[in-house]
Structure formats: C-alpha cells, structure tokens
C-alpha cells in the first residue's frame, strides 16, 4: 500500500509538472498538433510522414502544419513507415508501406490513398520496417522476435507481399533494423543489423539463393554479435558513406555505412549514447569513443553530420532527446563530445528527431531545421542555427517567473482518456 501511495505521489508531481510545461511552452517550436502520438517519422521534401498511435498514417506539410493526406485502414497503432518504388528500380518511391500493432503490413498508393495490399506479416506487433530499393527487398521486425524478408518486385499486386526468408535467432522482440551493401568481397552482399529489446545487435550476411524454383530465398548467416549493453536499443542510425577521416564511395541506391550510431533506453542508470564502428577496427590499439551520458534516458538521437545533403565538416552536431528536452552536442571530436545546450519545448518525452532541409523556390537558399516528435502529440520545428548557439544567461526575473497551472491532466492535454494514456505508454515501452 505504501509503495502504491509513493508511486501515486510521484505520478501526481509529474502530471503537475507536465501541466505547467504545456502552458509555458505551448507556442514554442511552432507546434503541429496531432490526434495521436507520433511513433515513426520520415521527412521527404517539405513533408513529414507520421505513423501515429491513432491507427493512421498522415502526410503533413511542414511549412503550413496542415495534414495533406491521411491513410486509414489499420485496426491498431501504426508503428513504422517506409517507401518503395511503384516501378522497381525507378526511384519514384510512390508506394507507402506501413506496419502496425494489428500484425499487418499494408502497401498504399500515396496519391489515391488506396490500400493496394494487406499482408498478415507476423504473429505479434510489427515494430520496424526497412526497405532496400536496389534489392527489391523489405525487411520487417516484430515483437514475435522474428525478422522477415518480403519481395517488393510485385508490391503493386493485391495478393499481399510474398515472403522470401526469415530470421528467428533473437530471444527478445526486434526493435530496429539497419543494413549496408558489403562490396569488399568478389560478390557484393547485404549486411543486416538486427537490434532487440535486450540490447543485443546481431550482424548478418544475407545472400539471395536463386536455386528455389518458385522464387529466390534470402538466406542469413550470423557474422557477429554486439553484446556491450544490457538494455533496450530504441533505434539504429547508420552512416551515409562516412568514415572517421573521410568519405567512401557508396552504392547509388543502398548507402554503405562504415559507422553505426545506436542509442539505448535503459531502465538502469546507464543513460548513454554510444558510437560503434562496424566492421571493428583492425588496429589493436584503437579504443571506442567514450559514451555521451546524462542523468535521464535518451530516446532519440540525430547525428546531423551524416545527412546526405549536408557537408559533414559544417554540421558536426549530434541532437538527442532526453526526457522532454532536446540536448545539443558538438562532436567535432568524437573522442570528446562537447555539450552545447539544452532546449525545452515539449511537455512529454521526445521520441523522434529528424532533419528537414528547406530549400527556397529558386534553390538559392537552404535552411536546416530539426523536427522533433513527442508523446505530447506534437511535431515541433527548430532552426539548427538557433539550436547550436548557446543561450544567453537567464535573468533573475526569468528565474522567478512561474507558469499558470492548467486544470487538465497530461492525458487530457493530448486528448486521451486515462486508459488510452496507459495503452500509449505500453506501446512506446513494451517488450522491455
């Protein structure tokens, strides 16, 4: 009973703090309000594509904040987004792929919003999707602990996606995927990273076996396993053809990442962001870069310098989401990341950070923005040039200013009932 009372008191304090922040920062970051919490976000041009807990995916104009298109058809929260070509190899990316709690993967026509196909893909939640355009391959990861491969060469057909292989070696749900094309051997082949909720990253050599009569099968061989951490891996962010000291040539449709970022949402005090080089350095004297640490868990990480359209020397920054704050680091020296500042604006956990490069109509000007997504049900926009400049000292008057307390609870601020808020928390933190 005492434990329940203590927990209730802590929850009440947290709820009160969120109410105050919701009012204090209600206009900060030019917020775009969503009906549900964003679970996955992709930026394409001037649009954000959002997978929502409201059972829908939506296309949002980042300049106006208006919803342009809404894709409804799933019977559970939409957890992941990806795109593929209508005409394989064309690069048009006119088909939207979504994964959901309802265990299905759906393919949509981005123009008409029609569902082209729906595939019962897993026996539990679909958690993550990865499209490899040059291979006409979709990879999915699920709470059922499996990774599955799907043929996209016939993604326009209504009969569903044909399965072309699977991996069932993890003991915990799959949380994130990444891949690159290994061109060091005589025959290029796929290297796949699969990360689970126990903090294990497995590395696979994946090759196509064309000996099957009906359809080629993708077969996986375990190459390596990374077990440096005991806690949940929330996302893998992989390099865009960058080495520590320069650039590599990359496959035109499948980027080759010699570096891989990953971060963790631990239940312990190991709140860190770590950089992991893969393949491992051959120099026995090489040492891993020290982790970036903070008192609160990191749920989102964005290494700006890896963005394909930005000069890595001009943007040596890493943006991270810790609690409801955004933290900025200068990683000009990866051996000694320098904390720049912490920015407040959201009133609930920051779960996603993405880069938006906004170009003027005549192409003469480019502005770099950071798009943040949060469990407070908003997307917010931050100009990178403002984020990386340390803020002025806080005056005594600002220190003593207090915000008016709203009468609604944090769940009501998002438009959720108490039961729905609990379900959302389970959605974001299940399978730990």
C-alpha positions as CSV (number, residue, x, y, z in Angstrom):
1,X,0.0,0.0,0.0
2,X,2.8,2.4,0.9
3,X,4.5,1.7,-2.4
4,X,1.4,2.5,-4.3
5,X,0.9,5.7,-2.4
6,X,4.5,6.7,-3.1
7,X,4.1,5.9,-6.8
8,X,0.9,7.8,-7.0
9,X,2.5,10.9,-5.4
10,X,5.3,10.7,-7.9
11,X,2.9,10.4,-10.7
12,X,0.9,13.4,-9.4
13,X,4.1,15.5,-9.3
14,X,5.0,14.5,-12.8
15,X,1.5,15.3,-14.0
16,X,1.6,18.7,-12.4
17,X,5.0,19.5,-14.0
18,X,3.7,18.5,-17.4
19,X,0.7,20.7,-17.0
20,X,2.9,23.7,-16.2
21,X,5.2,23.0,-19.1
22,X,2.3,22.5,-21.5
23,X,1.1,26.0,-20.8
24,X,4.6,27.6,-20.6
25,X,5.8,26.2,-23.9
26,X,2.5,25.9,-25.8
27,X,3.8,28.1,-28.7
28,X,7.5,27.1,-28.7
29,X,8.8,25.4,-31.8
30,X,5.7,26.3,-33.9
31,X,4.0,23.1,-32.8
32,X,1.9,21.0,-35.2
33,X,-0.7,19.1,-33.2
34,X,-1.6,15.5,-34.0
35,X,-4.6,13.4,-32.9
36,X,-2.2,10.8,-31.6
37,X,1.4,10.4,-30.6
38,X,4.0,10.0,-33.4
39,X,5.6,6.5,-33.3
40,X,7.6,6.9,-36.5
41,X,8.5,9.9,-38.7
42,X,10.0,10.2,-42.1
43,X,10.9,13.5,-43.8
44,X,10.6,13.8,-47.6
45,X,11.0,17.2,-49.1
46,X,8.8,19.6,-47.2
47,X,6.6,16.9,-45.8
48,X,6.6,14.8,-42.6
49,X,5.1,11.3,-42.9
50,X,3.9,10.2,-39.5
51,X,2.9,6.8,-38.1
52,X,0.5,7.5,-35.3
53,X,-1.0,5.8,-32.2
54,X,-4.3,6.9,-33.6
55,X,-4.3,3.9,-36.1
56,X,-3.4,6.1,-39.0
57,X,-0.5,7.4,-41.1
58,X,-0.5,11.0,-42.2
59,X,1.4,13.4,-44.6
60,X,1.9,16.8,-43.0
61,X,3.1,20.0,-44.8
62,X,5.9,21.2,-42.6
63,X,5.6,24.8,-43.8
64,X,1.8,25.1,-43.1
65,X,1.3,22.5,-40.5
66,X,-1.7,21.1,-42.3
67,X,-2.4,17.5,-43.0
68,X,-2.3,16.9,-46.7
69,X,-3.2,13.2,-46.8
70,X,-4.5,10.6,-44.2
71,X,-4.1,6.9,-44.6
72,X,-6.6,5.0,-42.5
73,X,-7.1,1.2,-42.6
74,X,-5.1,-0.3,-39.7
75,X,-7.0,-1.6,-36.7
76,X,-4.2,-0.8,-34.3
77,X,-1.5,1.9,-33.8
78,X,0.8,2.4,-36.8
79,X,4.3,1.8,-35.7
80,X,6.5,2.1,-38.8
81,X,6.8,3.7,-42.2
82,X,8.8,3.0,-45.4
83,X,8.6,3.7,-49.1
84,X,9.2,1.7,-52.2
85,X,9.0,2.2,-56.0
86,X,5.8,1.6,-57.9
87,X,8.1,0.7,-60.8
88,X,11.0,-1.3,-59.4
89,X,14.3,0.5,-59.9
90,X,12.7,3.8,-60.9
91,X,13.4,5.6,-57.7
92,X,9.8,7.1,-57.7
93,X,9.0,5.8,-54.1
94,X,5.3,6.3,-54.8
95,X,4.2,3.4,-52.6
96,X,3.9,3.8,-48.8
97,X,4.4,0.8,-46.6
98,X,3.1,0.7,-43.0
99,X,3.4,-1.7,-40.2
100,X,1.1,-1.9,-37.2
101,X,0.1,-3.4,-33.9
102,X,-2.6,-5.3,-35.9
103,X,0.3,-7.5,-37.2
104,X,-0.1,-6.5,-40.8
105,X,2.0,-4.7,-43.4
106,X,0.0,-2.6,-45.8
107,X,1.1,-1.1,-49.1
108,X,-0.7,2.2,-50.1
109,X,-0.9,4.3,-53.2
110,X,0.5,7.6,-52.0
111,X,-1.6,9.6,-54.5
112,X,-5.0,7.9,-54.2
113,X,-4.6,6.7,-50.5
114,X,-6.0,3.3,-51.6
115,X,-4.7,0.2,-49.9
116,X,-3.0,-1.9,-52.6
117,X,-2.3,-4.9,-50.4
118,X,-2.5,-6.1,-46.8
119,X,-0.3,-8.9,-45.5
120,X,-0.6,-10.7,-42.2
121,X,3.1,-10.5,-41.6
122,X,3.8,-11.5,-38.0
123,X,2.2,-13.2,-35.1
124,X,2.7,-10.1,-32.9
125,X,3.2,-6.4,-33.4
126,X,5.1,-5.2,-36.4
127,X,7.7,-2.8,-34.9
128,X,10.1,-1.8,-37.6
129,X,10.4,-1.7,-41.4
130,X,13.5,-1.4,-43.7
131,X,13.3,-1.1,-47.5
132,X,16.4,-1.9,-49.6
133,X,15.4,-0.5,-53.0
134,X,18.3,-1.8,-55.1
135,X,17.3,-5.4,-54.0
136,X,13.5,-5.0,-54.2
137,X,13.5,-6.2,-50.6
138,X,11.5,-5.3,-47.5
139,X,12.7,-6.4,-44.0
140,X,10.3,-6.3,-41.1
141,X,11.0,-6.8,-37.3
142,X,8.4,-7.8,-34.8
143,X,7.5,-8.3,-31.2
144,X,7.3,-12.0,-32.1
145,X,11.2,-11.9,-32.0
146,X,11.5,-12.6,-35.7
147,X,12.8,-10.8,-38.8
148,X,11.2,-11.5,-42.1
149,X,12.0,-10.7,-45.7
150,X,9.4,-9.7,-48.4
151,X,9.7,-9.4,-52.1
152,X,8.9,-5.9,-53.3
153,X,9.2,-6.6,-57.0
154,X,5.4,-7.4,-57.0
155,X,4.4,-4.8,-54.3
156,X,1.8,-3.4,-56.7
157,X,-0.1,-6.7,-56.7
158,X,-3.2,-7.1,-54.5
159,X,-2.5,-10.6,-53.2
160,X,0.0,-9.4,-50.5
161,X,3.7,-9.4,-50.2
162,X,5.5,-12.8,-51.0
163,X,7.7,-14.0,-48.1
164,X,11.3,-14.7,-49.1
165,X,13.1,-15.6,-45.9
166,X,13.3,-15.1,-42.2
167,X,15.5,-14.9,-39.1
168,X,14.4,-16.4,-35.8
169,X,17.6,-16.1,-33.7
170,X,16.7,-13.4,-31.2
171,X,15.3,-14.1,-27.7
172,X,13.6,-10.8,-27.4
173,X,11.4,-8.6,-29.7
174,X,13.1,-6.8,-32.6
175,X,13.2,-3.0,-32.2
176,X,15.3,-1.7,-35.0
177,X,17.0,-2.6,-38.3
178,X,19.8,-1.2,-40.5
179,X,21.8,-2.5,-43.4
180,X,24.6,-1.8,-45.9
181,X,26.0,-3.4,-49.0
182,X,29.4,-5.0,-48.4
183,X,31.5,-4.6,-51.6
184,X,34.8,-5.8,-50.1
185,X,34.4,-9.3,-51.5
186,X,34.2,-10.7,-55.0
187,X,30.4,-10.6,-54.9
188,X,28.6,-7.7,-53.1
189,X,26.2,-8.9,-50.4
190,X,23.9,-7.4,-47.8
191,X,25.0,-6.9,-44.2
192,X,22.0,-6.6,-41.9
193,X,21.9,-5.3,-38.3
194,X,19.0,-6.5,-36.1
195,X,18.6,-5.0,-32.7
196,X,16.4,-6.2,-29.9
197,X,14.9,-5.0,-26.6
198,X,17.7,-6.7,-24.6
199,X,20.3,-4.5,-26.1
200,X,21.7,-7.2,-28.5
201,X,22.7,-6.3,-32.0
202,X,23.2,-9.3,-34.3
203,X,25.1,-8.8,-37.6
204,X,24.1,-11.0,-40.6
205,X,25.5,-11.8,-44.0
206,X,22.4,-12.0,-46.2
207,X,22.5,-13.5,-49.7
208,X,20.0,-14.4,-52.3
209,X,19.6,-18.1,-53.1
210,X,18.2,-18.5,-56.6
211,X,18.1,-22.3,-56.6
212,X,14.4,-22.3,-55.5
213,X,12.1,-22.9,-58.4
214,X,9.2,-20.6,-57.4
215,X,11.0,-17.6,-56.0
216,X,14.5,-16.8,-54.8
217,X,15.0,-17.0,-51.0
218,X,17.2,-14.7,-48.9
219,X,19.4,-16.7,-46.5
220,X,21.2,-15.3,-43.5
221,X,24.4,-16.3,-41.8
222,X,25.3,-14.8,-38.4
223,X,28.5,-12.8,-38.8
224,X,28.9,-11.2,-35.5
225,X,27.0,-10.2,-32.3
226,X,27.4,-7.0,-30.3
227,X,26.6,-7.5,-26.6
228,X,28.1,-4.4,-25.0
229,X,24.8,-3.3,-23.4
230,X,22.1,-4.8,-21.2
231,X,19.2,-2.6,-22.1
232,X,16.8,-1.8,-24.9
233,X,18.0,-0.4,-28.2
234,X,15.4,2.0,-29.5
235,X,16.9,2.9,-32.8
236,X,19.9,2.3,-35.1
237,X,21.1,5.3,-37.1
238,X,23.7,4.3,-39.7
239,X,26.2,6.4,-41.6
240,X,25.8,7.7,-45.1
241,X,29.2,6.6,-46.5
242,X,31.3,8.4,-44.0
243,X,34.5,7.1,-42.3
244,X,36.1,8.8,-39.4
245,X,38.6,10.5,-41.6
246,X,36.9,10.9,-45.0
247,X,34.2,9.6,-47.3
248,X,33.6,6.3,-49.1
249,X,32.0,5.7,-52.5
250,X,28.5,4.4,-52.0
251,X,26.1,2.2,-53.9
252,X,23.7,4.7,-55.6
253,X,20.6,3.2,-54.1
254,X,21.9,1.5,-50.9
255,X,24.1,3.6,-48.7
256,X,27.2,2.0,-47.3
257,X,27.6,2.8,-43.6
258,X,31.1,2.2,-42.2
259,X,29.9,3.8,-39.0
260,X,26.8,3.0,-37.0
261,X,25.2,5.0,-34.2
262,X,22.8,3.4,-31.8
263,X,21.3,4.5,-28.5
264,X,19.5,2.9,-25.6
265,X,16.5,3.5,-23.4
266,X,17.7,1.7,-20.3
267,X,15.8,1.0,-17.1
268,X,19.0,1.5,-15.2
269,X,21.3,4.5,-14.7
270,X,23.2,3.7,-17.9
271,X,21.7,6.6,-19.9
272,X,24.1,6.8,-22.8
273,X,24.6,7.4,-26.5
274,X,27.3,5.2,-27.9
275,X,29.2,5.1,-31.2
276,X,30.1,1.7,-32.6
277,X,32.3,1.2,-35.6
278,X,31.5,-1.8,-37.8
279,X,33.4,-3.6,-39.1
280,X,35.5,-3.4,-36.0
281,X,38.9,-1.5,-36.4
282,X,41.8,-3.8,-37.1
283,X,44.2,-1.7,-35.1
284,X,44.5,-3.4,-31.7
285,X,45.4,0.0,-30.2
286,X,42.1,1.6,-31.2
287,X,39.7,2.4,-28.4
288,X,36.0,3.0,-28.6
289,X,34.8,6.6,-28.3
290,X,33.5,7.4,-24.8
291,X,29.7,7.4,-24.4
292,X,27.7,10.6,-24.1
293,X,25.9,10.4,-20.7
294,X,23.1,12.2,-19.0
295,X,21.0,11.8,-15.9
296,X,17.9,10.9,-17.9
297,X,17.5,8.2,-20.6
298,X,17.9,9.1,-24.2
299,X,15.0,8.1,-26.5
300,X,16.1,9.9,-29.7
301,X,19.4,10.6,-31.4
302,X,20.2,12.5,-34.6
303,X,23.8,12.8,-35.9
304,X,23.4,15.8,-38.2
305,X,26.7,15.3,-40.0
306,X,25.5,12.0,-41.5
307,X,22.7,13.7,-43.5
308,X,23.5,13.0,-47.2
309,X,22.9,16.6,-48.4
310,X,24.9,18.4,-45.7
311,X,28.6,19.0,-45.5
312,X,29.8,16.9,-42.6
313,X,32.5,19.5,-41.7
314,X,30.0,22.3,-41.5
315,X,27.5,20.4,-39.3
316,X,29.5,18.5,-36.6
317,X,26.5,18.2,-34.3
318,X,24.5,15.5,-32.6
319,X,21.0,16.2,-31.4
320,X,19.5,14.0,-28.7
321,X,16.1,13.7,-27.0
322,X,16.4,13.1,-23.2
323,X,13.1,13.2,-21.3
324,X,11.1,16.1,-22.6
325,X,14.2,18.1,-23.5
326,X,16.4,18.4,-26.6
327,X,20.2,18.3,-26.0
328,X,22.8,19.6,-28.5
329,X,26.4,18.3,-28.7
330,X,29.3,19.4,-30.7
331,X,31.0,16.2,-31.9
332,X,33.9,17.8,-33.9
333,X,36.0,15.5,-31.8
334,X,34.2,12.1,-31.4
335,X,36.6,11.4,-28.5
336,X,35.4,14.4,-26.6
337,X,31.8,15.4,-27.4
338,X,31.1,18.9,-26.1
339,X,27.7,19.7,-24.6
340,X,26.3,22.9,-26.2
341,X,22.9,23.5,-24.7
342,X,19.6,22.0,-23.6
343,X,16.3,23.2,-25.2
344,X,12.9,22.9,-23.7
345,X,9.6,23.0,-25.6
346,X,7.8,19.6,-25.3
347,X,6.0,18.6,-22.1
348,X,6.4,14.8,-22.6
349,X,9.2,12.6,-23.8
350,X,10.9,13.5,-27.1
351,X,10.9,10.2,-29.1
352,X,12.0,11.3,-32.6
353,X,14.4,13.7,-34.2
354,X,14.7,14.3,-37.9
355,X,16.4,16.7,-40.3
356,X,14.5,18.9,-42.6
357,X,16.4,20.8,-45.3
358,X,14.1,23.5,-46.6
359,X,15.1,25.0,-49.9
360,X,13.9,28.3,-51.3
361,X,11.8,28.2,-54.5
362,X,14.8,29.4,-56.6
363,X,17.1,27.0,-54.9
364,X,19.4,29.8,-53.8
365,X,18.9,29.3,-50.1
366,X,18.8,26.3,-47.8
367,X,17.7,26.3,-44.2
368,X,18.4,23.3,-41.9
369,X,15.7,22.5,-39.4
370,X,15.3,19.9,-36.7
371,X,11.9,18.2,-36.5
372,X,11.1,16.8,-33.1
373,X,8.2,14.4,-32.3
374,X,7.0,13.7,-28.8
375,X,4.5,11.8,-26.7
376,X,2.8,15.2,-26.1
377,X,1.2,14.6,-29.6
378,X,3.1,17.4,-31.4
379,X,5.8,17.9,-34.0
380,X,7.9,20.9,-33.4
381,X,10.4,22.8,-35.7
382,X,13.7,24.1,-34.6
383,X,16.2,26.0,-36.8
384,X,19.5,24.3,-36.4
385,X,21.4,27.6,-36.4
386,X,19.4,28.6,-33.3
387,X,19.9,25.3,-31.5
388,X,23.7,25.3,-31.8
389,X,24.1,28.8,-30.4
390,X,24.4,28.8,-26.6
391,X,21.5,30.7,-25.0
392,X,22.0,34.0,-23.1
393,X,22.3,33.9,-19.3
394,X,18.9,33.6,-17.5
395,X,17.9,36.7,-15.7
396,X,16.7,36.7,-12.1
397,X,13.3,37.9,-13.3
398,X,13.1,34.9,-15.6
399,X,14.1,32.5,-12.8
400,X,11.2,33.7,-10.6
401,X,8.6,33.6,-13.3
402,X,6.1,30.8,-12.8
403,X,3.6,29.4,-15.2
404,X,-0.2,29.2,-14.7
405,X,-1.3,25.7,-13.8
406,X,-3.8,24.2,-16.1
407,X,-6.8,22.3,-14.8
408,X,-6.4,19.3,-17.1
409,X,-4.2,16.3,-16.7
410,X,-1.4,15.4,-19.1
411,X,-3.5,12.7,-20.8
412,X,-6.3,15.3,-21.3
413,X,-3.8,17.7,-22.9
414,X,-3.2,15.0,-25.6
415,X,-6.9,14.3,-25.8
416,X,-6.6,10.8,-24.2
417,X,-8.6,9.1,-21.5
418,X,-6.6,7.6,-18.6
419,X,-6.9,4.1,-20.1
420,X,-5.8,5.3,-23.5
421,X,-2.8,7.1,-21.9
422,X,-1.7,3.8,-20.2
423,X,-2.0,2.0,-23.6
424,X,0.1,4.6,-25.2
425,X,2.8,4.2,-22.6
426,X,2.7,0.4,-23.1
427,X,3.0,1.0,-26.9
428,X,6.2,3.1,-26.6
429,X,7.8,0.9,-23.8
430,X,6.5,-2.6,-24.4
431,X,8.8,-5.6,-24.7
432,X,11.5,-4.2,-22.3
